[in-house]
């Protein structure tokens, strides 16, 4: 019995201590709980305000085109574009199997989906004699109209922005704009004056003549446009010195009436031999690009979606053209890569001429075309540049031409036909 007394005393002391702790700290615990409630009730409105501010910031960033910005490498960007197209093709094939006629999400037609979902044009020097030109949009155009991706490759400000805004006005549901800008000039656009150009910058990069960077920037423009909107079916490239020669409806009708790319593809030019060997000899391009397949053409073109996918899915031909040139004065990759690739992959589905009028007759030996000056801008010039409807755009215009061009905008945009 004696040995149980200490145990009983320990238990009694523990119970008493617990009771005293509960009595002593009950008020404090109650106070703490109330304080926590007050803190929570105070913080929640602030949290709501903070969330609202974040939402406004996200909205502001989105209007600036944040969704066009990304940190992907070129390889990842191109792969995403190709994968998205494969996914769309698979979705269309599934709908066709189920017999469902639903075009609300479809931006490609059955002719392009009848192929394997993983197949893209193979590139061979002989070309594709049996290729079928792919019209990118369902024939039910009244329900789903294709869009034109206007892609501007510029090193700085766009002096003809006011003219382009007049050109685009009223047709916002039929086009998208994409701009590749020098990374040190990304602040040249002002929100109050940019309108539909605001927030349309893709991730910028440095470019220079005689290097692969210009052609690489054009490939990035195409890939971003492919990813951004599946309704983009025509991909047109411009510089800051380009202007429209006709109205938007005329351009749209001309493009959508054709199932071919408007890209200049020339053979037999006297400069081809030297340019082909500009990477350290003719062997540098072999075996992927034999001289017989080497082409030249204007870097201002309009590609169909099918050919745009040909560009972003290519790595074999690009590996040759992206090799640095030993002679930069004979190296104009942007004038050779695209016409060579398209002609090798699917030449039958190209018009082999451009829609942008450029005059090389004035200074053919210095690597730059004629630059039109302010005093040359007349109605007669506009009509002559159109060449009876052959050309829809023109370059190269000095920035000082803006005012006289705006005065003639009724002629340019076909509101004054006299």
Protein Blocks (a to p, Z undefined) as FASTA:
>chain_A
ZZmmmmmmmmmmmmmmmmmmmmmmmmmmmmmmmmmmmmmmmmmmmmmmmmmmmmmmmmmm
mmnopmmgccbdfklmmmmmmmmmmmmmmmmmmmmmnopacfklgcbdfklmmpcfkbcc
dddfkbpfkbccddfbdfklmloccddddddddfbdcfklmmmmmmmgoplmmcccdddd
dfklmmmpcfklnmmmgopaccdddddehiaklmmmmmmmmmmmmmmpmklmbdcdddfk
bccfbdfklmmmmmmmpcbdcddddehiaklmmmmmmnopjklmpmklgfklpccddfbd
cddfklmmmmmmpmklmmmmmpccfblklccfklmmmmmmmmmmmmmlcghiafbdcdfk
lmmmnopacdddfklpcfklmmmmnnnolambdcdddfklmmmmmmmmmmmnopamZZ
